[in-house]
């Protein structure tokens, strides 16, 4: 795995702490984030990977359903162009290379079952 510039795990944010001066934060593009989760059958708040300007390279350690949403970045799976806004079954050992943004600033990689992060 070689994460790109500012690749972070995000969800819809954490509410209830504004009285302490802490904003909810969360995904920068809530529509694209929620859409990614819906396309792979997740709960809308399951964690996803938000990438800014450049995506990175990711090798999968199991078979999984994934989708890219948000701003269009160049992306290939084992050298073959990878679609946006379409859920794709990726096999164990395959490598997803997400290059620079072609428009906009952020894209999201969402996986079936989400990324496991503490709530």
DRENTORKOL-3810 file (N, C-alpha, C; in nm, 4 decimals):
REM DRENTORKOL-3810
@n.u->0.0843; n.v->-0.1179; n.w->0.0000; ca.u->0.0000; ca.v->0.0000; ca.w->0.0000; c.u->0.0887; c.v->0.1240; c.w->0.0000
@n.u->0.0549; n.v->0.2154; n.w->-0.0886; ca.u->0.1221; ca.v->0.3456; ca.w->-0.0930; c.u->0.0139; c.v->0.4523; c.w->-0.0968
@n.u->-0.0279; n.v->0.5017; n.w->0.0202; ca.u->-0.1342; ca.v->0.6016; ca.w->0.0195; c.u->-0.0888; c.v->0.7303; c.w->-0.0471
@n.u->-0.1839; n.v->0.7990; n.w->-0.1078; ca.u->-0.1548; ca.v->0.9271; ca.w->-0.1703; c.u->-0.1547; c.v->1.0389; c.w->-0.0677
@n.u->-0.1402; n.v->1.1600; n.w->-0.1178; ca.u->-0.1407; ca.v->1.2799; ca.w->-0.0342; c.u->-0.2730; c.v->1.2905; c.w->0.0398
@n.u->-0.2687; n.v->1.2996; n.w->0.1688; ca.u->-0.3870; ca.v->1.3137; ca.w->0.2538; c.u->-0.4925; c.v->1.2066; c.w->0.2298
@n.u->-0.4536; n.v->1.0811; n.w->0.2302; ca.u->-0.5505; ca.v->0.9711; ca.w->0.2268; c.u->-0.5911; c.v->0.9442; c.w->0.3714
@n.u->-0.7190; n.v->0.9631; n.w->0.4008; ca.u->-0.7665; ca.v->0.9490; ca.w->0.5388; c.u->-0.8935; c.v->0.8657; c.w->0.5429
@n.u->-0.9109; n.v->0.7913; n.w->0.6509; ca.u->-1.0363; ca.v->0.7193; ca.w->0.6724; c.u->-1.1381; c.v->0.8178; c.w->0.7278
@n.u->-1.2571; n.v->0.8183; n.w->0.6673; ca.u->-1.3618; ca.v->0.9116; ca.w->0.7079; c.u->-1.4947; c.v->0.8389; c.w->0.7228
@n.u->-1.5822; n.v->0.9005; n.w->0.8018; ca.u->-1.7219; ca.v->0.8596; ca.w->0.8079; c.u->-1.8034; c.v->0.9884; c.w->0.7991
@n.u->-1.9264; n.v->0.9870; n.w->0.8478; ca.u->-2.0099; ca.v->1.1074; ca.w->0.8390; c.u->-1.9768; c.v->1.2109; c.w->0.9456
@n.u->-1.8819; n.v->1.1815; n.w->1.0326; ca.u->-1.8418; ca.v->1.2746; ca.w->1.1376; c.u->-1.8922; c.v->1.2302; c.w->1.2738
@n.u->-1.8466; n.v->1.2988; n.w->1.3745; ca.u->-1.8820; ca.v->1.2665; ca.w->1.5136; c.u->-1.9516; c.v->1.3869; c.w->1.5748
@n.u->-2.0806; n.v->1.3738; n.w->1.5933; ca.u->-2.1588; ca.v->1.4831; ca.w->1.6500; c.u->-2.1560; c.v->1.4790; c.w->1.8024
@n.u->-2.1929; n.v->1.5916; n.w->1.8634; ca.u->-2.2088; ca.v->1.5964; ca.w->2.0078; c.u->-2.0920; c.v->1.6567; c.w->2.0837
@n.u->-1.9940; n.v->1.7109; n.w->2.0126; ca.u->-1.8781; ca.v->1.7663; ca.w->2.0821; c.u->-1.8559; c.v->1.9142; c.w->2.0520
@n.u->-1.9519; n.v->1.9781; n.w->1.9849; ca.u->-1.9329; ca.v->2.1191; ca.w->1.9500; c.u->-1.9250; c.v->2.2069; c.w->2.0748
@n.u->-1.9879; n.v->2.1642; n.w->2.1838; ca.u->-1.9797; ca.v->2.2416; ca.w->2.3082; c.u->-1.8371; c.v->2.2443; c.w->2.3631
@n.u->-1.7526; n.v->2.1535; n.w->2.3144; ca.u->-1.6113; ca.v->2.1504; ca.w->2.3527; c.u->-1.5230; c.v->2.2169; c.w->2.2471
@n.u->-1.5869; n.v->2.2718; n.w->2.1426; ca.u->-1.5124; ca.v->2.3368; ca.w->2.0359; c.u->-1.4622; c.v->2.2417; c.w->1.9290
@n.u->-1.5179; n.v->2.1195; n.w->1.9253; ca.u->-1.4749; ca.v->2.0190; ca.w->1.8277; c.u->-1.5834; c.v->2.0038; c.w->1.7220
@n.u->-1.5482; n.v->2.0323; n.w->1.5969; ca.u->-1.6460; ca.v->2.0199; ca.w->1.4887; c.u->-1.6711; c.v->1.8725; c.w->1.4574
@n.u->-1.7836; n.v->1.8412; n.w->1.3936; ca.u->-1.8124; ca.v->1.7013; ca.w->1.3594; c.u->-1.7136; c.v->1.6414; c.w->1.2598
@n.u->-1.6507; n.v->1.7253; n.w->1.1756; ca.u->-1.5569; ca.v->1.6786; ca.w->1.0719; c.u->-1.6273; c.v->1.5804; c.w->0.9792
@n.u->-1.5631; n.v->1.4698; n.w->0.9413; ca.u->-1.6219; ca.v->1.3722; ca.w->0.8500; c.u->-1.5813; c.v->1.3976; c.w->0.7060
@n.u->-1.6399; n.v->1.3203; n.w->0.6173; ca.u->-1.6077; ca.v->1.3271; ca.w->0.4743; c.u->-1.6332; c.v->1.4674; c.w->0.4192
@n.u->-1.5467; n.v->1.5116; n.w->0.3281; ca.u->-1.5589; ca.v->1.6457; ca.w->0.2701; c.u->-1.6748; c.v->1.6550; c.w->0.1712
@n.u->-1.7092; n.v->1.5456; n.w->0.1062; ca.u->-1.8179; ca.v->1.5410; ca.w->0.0077; c.u->-1.9164; c.v->1.4345; c.w->0.0552
@n.u->-2.0128; n.v->1.4768; n.w->0.1357; ca.u->-2.1046; ca.v->1.3807; ca.w->0.1983; c.u->-2.1881; c.v->1.3041; c.w->0.0965
@n.u->-2.2273; n.v->1.3696; n.w->-0.0132; ca.u->-2.3069; ca.v->1.3006; ca.w->-0.1144; c.u->-2.2286; c.v->1.1840; c.w->-0.1750
@n.u->-2.1064; n.v->1.2095; n.w->-0.2208; ca.u->-2.0245; ca.v->1.1040; ca.w->-0.2827; c.u->-1.9904; c.v->0.9948; c.w->-0.1827
@n.u->-1.9649; n.v->1.0337; n.w->-0.0586; ca.u->-1.9343; ca.v->0.9360; ca.w->0.0457; c.u->-2.0532; c.v->0.8419; c.w->0.0689
@n.u->-2.1711; n.v->0.9004; n.w->0.0878; ca.u->-2.2918; ca.v->0.8184; ca.w->0.1095; c.u->-2.3217; c.v->0.7302; c.w->-0.0119
@n.u->-2.3072; n.v->0.7861; n.w->-0.1307; ca.u->-2.3334; ca.v->0.7104; ca.w->-0.2531; c.u->-2.2422; c.v->0.5884; c.w->-0.2615
@n.u->-2.1147; n.v->0.6053; n.w->-0.2303; ca.u->-2.0217; ca.v->0.4921; ca.w->-0.2317; c.u->-2.0668; c.v->0.3808; c.w->-0.1394
@n.u->-2.1082; n.v->0.4168; n.w->-0.0196; ca.u->-2.1558; ca.v->0.3154; ca.w->0.0743; c.u->-2.2815; c.v->0.2459; c.w->0.0232
@n.u->-2.3725; n.v->0.3211; n.w->-0.0340; ca.u->-2.4951; ca.v->0.2606; ca.w->-0.0870; c.u->-2.4653; c.v->0.1650; c.w->-0.2023
@n.u->-2.3702; n.v->0.2012; n.w->-0.2893; ca.u->-2.3392; ca.v->0.1185; ca.w->-0.4066; c.u->-2.2779; c.v->-0.0167; c.w->-0.3706
@n.u->-2.2126; n.v->-0.0261; n.w->-0.2542; ca.u->-2.1568; ca.v->-0.1557; ca.w->-0.2129; c.u->-2.2416; c.v->-0.2229; c.w->-0.1050
@n.u->-2.3559; n.v->-0.1624; n.w->-0.0704; ca.u->-2.4476; ca.v->-0.2246; ca.w->0.0247; c.u->-2.4139; c.v->-0.2016; c.w->0.1706
@n.u->-2.3391; n.v->-0.0969; n.w->0.1994; ca.u->-2.3022; ca.v->-0.0641; ca.w->0.3373; c.u->-2.4043; c.v->0.0277; c.w->0.4018
@n.u->-2.3929; n.v->0.0415; n.w->0.5342; ca.u->-2.4602; ca.v->0.1480; ca.w->0.6065; c.u->-2.3978; c.v->0.2793; c.w->0.5598
@n.u->-2.4740; n.v->0.3864; n.w->0.5510; ca.u->-2.4204; ca.v->0.5116; ca.w->0.4968; c.u->-2.3061; c.v->0.5706; c.w->0.5796
@n.u->-2.2898; n.v->0.5287; n.w->0.7045; ca.u->-2.1844; ca.v->0.5827; ca.w->0.7899; c.u->-2.0623; c.v->0.4912; c.w->0.8007
@n.u->-2.0574; n.v->0.3803; n.w->0.7280; ca.u->-1.9384; ca.v->0.2943; ca.w->0.7329; c.u->-1.8179; c.v->0.3725; c.w->0.6804
@n.u->-1.7039; n.v->0.3532; n.w->0.7429; ca.u->-1.5831; ca.v->0.4281; ca.w->0.7072; c.u->-1.5381; c.v->0.3969; c.w->0.5647
@n.u->-1.4910; n.v->0.5009; n.w->0.4971; ca.u->-1.4347; ca.v->0.4887; ca.w->0.3631; c.u->-1.3052; c.v->0.5674; c.w->0.3551
@n.u->-1.2299; n.v->0.5448; n.w->0.2497; ca.u->-1.1020; ca.v->0.6127; ca.w->0.2312; c.u->-1.1219; c.v->0.7361; c.w->0.1442
@n.u->-1.0939; n.v->0.8531; n.w->0.2003; ca.u->-1.1019; ca.v->0.9793; ca.w->0.1267; c.u->-0.9614; c.v->1.0163; c.w->0.0804
@n.u->-0.9475; n.v->1.0437; n.w->-0.0487; ca.u->-0.8170; ca.v->1.0778; ca.w->-0.1058; c.u->-0.8221; c.v->1.2181; c.w->-0.1641
@n.u->-0.7177; n.v->1.2957; n.w->-0.1399; ca.u->-0.7109; ca.v->1.4338; ca.w->-0.1860; c.u->-0.6002; c.v->1.4496; c.w->-0.2899
@n.u->-0.6375; n.v->1.4924; n.w->-0.4087; ca.u->-0.5493; ca.v->1.5246; ca.w->-0.5219; c.u->-0.4805; c.v->1.4047; c.w->-0.5866
@n.u->-0.4281; n.v->1.3103; n.w->-0.5081; ca.u->-0.3641; ca.v->1.1889; ca.w->-0.5605; c.u->-0.4117; c.v->1.0717; c.w->-0.4757
@n.u->-0.4450; n.v->0.9594; n.w->-0.5404; ca.u->-0.5053; ca.v->0.8483; ca.w->-0.4683; c.u->-0.4096; c.v->0.7565; c.w->-0.3955
@n.u->-0.3178; n.v->0.6937; n.w->-0.4677; ca.u->-0.2272; ca.v->0.5965; ca.w->-0.4075; c.u->-0.2449; c.v->0.4597; c.w->-0.4710
@n.u->-0.1724; n.v->0.3616; n.w->-0.4182; ca.u->-0.1774; ca.v->0.2247; ca.w->-0.4692; c.u->-0.2173; c.v->0.1314; c.w->-0.3563
@n.u->-0.3130; n.v->0.0429; n.w->-0.3836; ca.u->-0.3691; ca.v->-0.0441; ca.w->-0.2801; c.u->-0.3799; c.v->-0.1868; c.w->-0.3324
@n.u->-0.3237; n.v->-0.2818; n.w->-0.2569; ca.u->-0.3341; ca.v->-0.4236; ca.w->-0.2908; c.u->-0.4340; c.v->-0.4865; c.w->-0.1934
@n.u->-0.5250; n.v->-0.5665; n.w->-0.2468; ca.u->-0.6324; ca.v->-0.6238; ca.w->-0.1659; c.u->-0.5904; c.v->-0.7592; c.w->-0.1101
@n.u->-0.6179; n.v->-0.7802; n.w->0.0196; ca.u->-0.5800; ca.v->-0.9061; ca.w->0.0842; c.u->-0.6957; c.v->-1.0050; c.w->0.0929
@n.u->-0.8061; n.v->-0.9729; n.w->0.0276; ca.u->-0.9204; ca.v->-1.0640; ca.w->0.0173; c.u->-1.0089; c.v->-1.0192; c.w->-0.0984
@n.u->-1.0959; n.v->-1.1074; n.w->-0.1436; ca.u->-1.1953; ca.v->-1.0704; ca.w->-0.2447; c.u->-1.2929; c.v->-0.9725; c.w->-0.1806
@n.u->-1.3268; n.v->-0.8660; n.w->-0.2525; ca.u->-1.4140; ca.v->-0.7649; ca.w->-0.1942; c.u->-1.4808; c.v->-0.6832; c.w->-0.3054
@n.u->-1.5976; n.v->-0.6293; n.w->-0.2735; ca.u->-1.6701; ca.v->-0.5393; ca.w->-0.3625; c.u->-1.6279; c.v->-0.3963; c.w->-0.3290
@n.u->-1.5838; n.v->-0.3194; n.w->-0.4296; ca.u->-1.5363; ca.v->-0.1828; ca.w->-0.4060; c.u->-1.5977; c.v->-0.0870; c.w->-0.5076
@n.u->-1.5932; n.v->0.0416; n.w->-0.4740; ca.u->-1.6400; ca.v->0.1448; ca.w->-0.5663; c.u->-1.5586; c.v->0.2720; c.w->-0.5434
@n.u->-1.5368; n.v->0.3469; n.w->-0.6498; ca.u->-1.4776; ca.v->0.4803; ca.w->-0.6418; c.u->-1.5864; c.v->0.5823; c.w->-0.6726
@n.u->-1.5958; n.v->0.6863; n.w->-0.5895; ca.u->-1.6930; ca.v->0.7939; ca.w->-0.6105; c.u->-1.6234; c.v->0.9277; c.w->-0.5890
@n.u->-1.6946; n.v->1.0349; n.w->-0.6169; ca.u->-1.6406; ca.v->1.1687; ca.w->-0.5970; c.u->-1.5793; c.v->1.2223; c.w->-0.7244
@n.u->-1.4807; n.v->1.3086; n.w->-0.7093; ca.u->-1.4104; ca.v->1.3650; ca.w->-0.8252; c.u->-1.3386; c.v->1.2542; c.w->-0.8996
@n.u->-1.3348; n.v->1.2662; n.w->-1.0313; ca.u->-1.2720; ca.v->1.1615; ca.w->-1.1126; c.u->-1.1201; c.v->1.1718; c.w->-1.1043
@n.u->-1.0584; n.v->1.0616; n.w->-1.0621; ca.u->-0.9127; ca.v->1.0472; ca.w->-1.0599; c.u->-0.8794; c.v->0.9413; c.w->-1.1644
@n.u->-0.7569; n.v->0.9419; n.w->-1.2169; ca.u->-0.7184; ca.v->0.8306; ca.w->-1.3040; c.u->-0.7078; c.v->0.7067; c.w->-1.2151
@n.u->-0.7562; n.v->0.5921; n.w->-1.2627; ca.u->-0.7534; ca.v->0.4710; ca.w->-1.1801; c.u->-0.7452; c.v->0.3472; c.w->-1.2685
@n.u->-0.6597; n.v->0.2527; n.w->-1.2277; ca.u->-0.6480; ca.v->0.1249; ca.w->-1.2980; c.u->-0.6439; c.v->0.0113; c.w->-1.1971
@n.u->-0.6997; n.v->-0.1022; n.w->-1.2369; ca.u->-0.6926; ca.v->-0.2253; ca.w->-1.1583; c.u->-0.6073; c.v->-0.3220; c.w->-1.2381
@n.u->-0.4895; n.v->-0.3533; n.w->-1.1859; ca.u->-0.3931; ca.v->-0.4381; ca.w->-1.2573; c.u->-0.3701; c.v->-0.3885; c.w->-1.4001
@n.u->-0.3623; n.v->-0.2568; n.w->-1.4162; ca.u->-0.3312; ca.v->-0.1981; ca.w->-1.5460; c.u->-0.4495; c.v->-0.1712; c.w->-1.6367
@n.u->-0.5703; n.v->-0.2142; n.w->-1.5969; ca.u->-0.6908; ca.v->-0.1926; ca.w->-1.6768; c.u->-0.7712; c.v->-0.0781; c.w->-1.6159
@n.u->-0.8218; n.v->0.0106; n.w->-1.7016; ca.u->-0.8977; ca.v->0.1254; ca.w->-1.6521; c.u->-1.0080; c.v->0.0814; c.w->-1.5561
@n.u->-1.0193; n.v->0.1543; n.w->-1.4448; ca.u->-1.1168; ca.v->0.1229; ca.w->-1.3406; c.u->-1.2281; c.v->0.2275; c.w->-1.3444
@n.u->-1.3553; n.v->0.1845; n.w->-1.3461; ca.u->-1.4663; ca.v->0.2800; ca.w->-1.3570; c.u->-1.4977; c.v->0.3505; c.w->-1.2247
@n.u->-1.5570; n.v->0.4661; n.w->-1.2360; ca.u->-1.6105; ca.v->0.5377; ca.w->-1.1201; c.u->-1.7607; c.v->0.5135; c.w->-1.1129
@n.u->-1.8142; n.v->0.5179; n.w->-0.9924; ca.u->-1.9580; ca.v->0.5060; ca.w->-0.9666; c.u->-2.0145; c.v->0.3712; c.w->-1.0104
@n.u->-1.9315; n.v->0.2686; n.w->-1.0124; ca.u->-1.9759; ca.v->0.1333; ca.w->-1.0458; c.u->-1.9069; c.v->0.0356; c.w->-0.9515
@n.u->-1.9859; n.v->-0.0408; n.w->-0.8759; ca.u->-1.9285; ca.v->-0.1392; ca.w->-0.7836; c.u->-1.8618; c.v->-0.2511; c.w->-0.8635
@n.u->-1.7405; n.v->-0.2876; n.w->-0.8228; ca.u->-1.6598; ca.v->-0.3867; ca.w->-0.8937; c.u->-1.6098; c.v->-0.4908; c.w->-0.7941
@n.u->-1.6195; n.v->-0.6184; n.w->-0.8311; ca.u->-1.5630; ca.v->-0.7256; ca.w->-0.7488; c.u->-1.4133; c.v->-0.7325; c.w->-0.7753
@n.u->-1.3340; n.v->-0.7107; n.w->-0.6715; ca.u->-1.1882; ca.v->-0.7153; ca.w->-0.6808; c.u->-1.1415; c.v->-0.8437; c.w->-0.6133
@n.u->-1.0437; n.v->-0.9088; n.w->-0.6736; ca.u->-0.9934; ca.v->-1.0357; ca.w->-0.6205; c.u->-0.8699; c.v->-1.0142; c.w->-0.5334
@n.u->-0.8520; n.v->-1.1059; n.w->-0.4401; ca.u->-0.7352; ca.v->-1.1047; ca.w->-0.3528; c.u->-0.6087; c.v->-1.0951; c.w->-0.4382
@n.u->-0.5186; n.v->-1.0043; n.w->-0.3989; ca.u->-0.3920; ca.v->-0.9866; ca.w->-0.4687; c.u->-0.3944; c.v->-0.8828; c.w->-0.5789
@n.u->-0.5135; n.v->-0.8395; n.w->-0.6215; ca.u->-0.5189; ca.v->-0.7370; ca.w->-0.7258; c.u->-0.4757; c.v->-0.6020; c.w->-0.6689
@n.u->-0.4244; n.v->-0.5170; n.w->-0.7583; ca.u->-0.3720; ca.v->-0.3877; ca.w->-0.7169; c.u->-0.4477; c.v->-0.2754; c.w->-0.7867
@n.u->-0.5017; n.v->-0.1861; n.w->-0.7062; ca.u->-0.5736; ca.v->-0.0692; ca.w->-0.7562; c.u->-0.4815; c.v->0.0517; c.w->-0.7452
@n.u->-0.4502; n.v->0.1110; n.w->-0.8596; ca.u->-0.3645; ca.v->0.2292; ca.w->-0.8637; c.u->-0.4521; c.v->0.3498; c.w->-0.8952
@n.u->-0.4595; n.v->0.4409; n.w->-0.8008; ca.u->-0.5418; ca.v->0.5607; ca.w->-0.8163; c.u->-0.4466; c.v->0.6790; c.w->-0.8290
@n.u->-0.4433; n.v->0.7378; n.w->-0.9479; ca.u->-0.3493; ca.v->0.8454; ca.w->-0.9772; c.u->-0.4023; c.v->0.9815; c.w->-0.9386
@n.u->-0.3604; n.v->1.0843; n.w->-1.0109; ca.u->-0.4006; ca.v->1.2205; ca.w->-0.9784; c.u->-0.5440; c.v->1.2512; c.w->-1.0216
@n.u->-0.5960; n.v->1.3562; n.w->-0.9604; ca.u->-0.7296; ca.v->1.4040; ca.w->-0.9939; c.u->-0.7334; c.v->1.4538; c.w->-1.1375
@n.u->-0.8430; n.v->1.4225; n.w->-1.2056; ca.u->-0.8664; ca.v->1.4762; ca.w->-1.3396; c.u->-0.9619; c.v->1.5946; c.w->-1.3342
@n.u->-1.0386; n.v->1.6033; n.w->-1.2276; ca.u->-1.1231; ca.v->1.7192; ca.w->-1.1984; c.u->-1.1602; c.v->1.7135; c.w->-1.0508
@n.u->-1.1662; n.v->1.8262; n.w->-0.9868; ca.u->-1.2003; ca.v->1.8292; ca.w->-0.8451; c.u->-1.0823; c.v->1.7908; c.w->-0.7566
@n.u->-1.1105; n.v->1.7686; n.w->-0.6292; ca.u->-1.0024; ca.v->1.7467; ca.w->-0.5332; c.u->-1.0089; c.v->1.6141; c.w->-0.4593
@n.u->-1.1281; n.v->1.5568; n.w->-0.4404; ca.u->-1.1388; ca.v->1.4396; ca.w->-0.3535; c.u->-1.2165; c.v->1.3262; c.w->-0.4184
@n.u->-1.1675; n.v->1.2049; n.w->-0.3941; ca.u->-1.2449; ca.v->1.0867; ca.w->-0.4319; c.u->-1.2456; c.v->0.9904; c.w->-0.3138
@n.u->-1.3367; n.v->0.8948; n.w->-0.3198; ca.u->-1.3562; ca.v->0.8002; ca.w->-0.2103; c.u->-1.3472; c.v->0.6577; c.w->-0.2616
@n.u->-1.2761; n.v->0.5746; n.w->-0.1861; ca.u->-1.2738; ca.v->0.4308; ca.w->-0.2081; c.u->-1.3567; c.v->0.3695; c.w->-0.0969
@n.u->-1.4631; n.v->0.3025; n.w->-0.1354; ca.u->-1.5514; ca.v->0.2383; ca.w->-0.0390; c.u->-1.5486; c.v->0.0884; c.w->-0.0636
@n.u->-1.5403; n.v->0.0106; n.w->0.0445; ca.u->-1.5355; ca.v->-0.1354; ca.w->0.0340; c.u->-1.6541; c.v->-0.1958; c.w->0.1077
@n.u->-1.7046; n.v->-0.3068; n.w->0.0553; ca.u->-1.8156; ca.v->-0.3780; ca.w->0.1198; c.u->-1.7747; c.v->-0.4142; c.w->0.2625
@n.u->-1.8559; n.v->-0.3766; n.w->0.3585; ca.u->-1.8252; ca.v->-0.4018; ca.w->0.4988; c.u->-1.7525; c.v->-0.2866; c.w->0.5659
@n.u->-1.7071; n.v->-0.1895; n.w->0.4870; ca.u->-1.6379; ca.v->-0.0729; ca.w->0.5411; c.u->-1.4988; c.v->-0.1050; c.w->0.5931
@n.u->-1.4285; n.v->-0.0020; n.w->0.6321; ca.u->-1.2995; ca.v->-0.0161; ca.w->0.6999; c.u->-1.3295; c.v->-0.0217; c.w->0.8488
@n.u->-1.2611; n.v->-0.1056; n.w->0.9196; ca.u->-1.2890; ca.v->-0.1242; ca.w->1.0626; c.u->-1.2141; c.v->-0.0194; c.w->1.1442
@n.u->-1.2895; n.v->0.0767; n.w->1.1949; ca.u->-1.2339; ca.v->0.1836; ca.w->1.2780; c.u->-1.3206; c.v->0.1985; c.w->1.4022
@n.u->-1.2626; n.v->0.2414; n.w->1.5143; ca.u->-1.3424; ca.v->0.2591; ca.w->1.6362; c.u->-1.4462; c.v->0.3697; c.w->1.6194
@n.u->-1.5616; n.v->0.3512; n.w->1.6784; ca.u->-1.6649; ca.v->0.4545; ca.w->1.6769; c.u->-1.6436; c.v->0.5427; c.w->1.7973
END
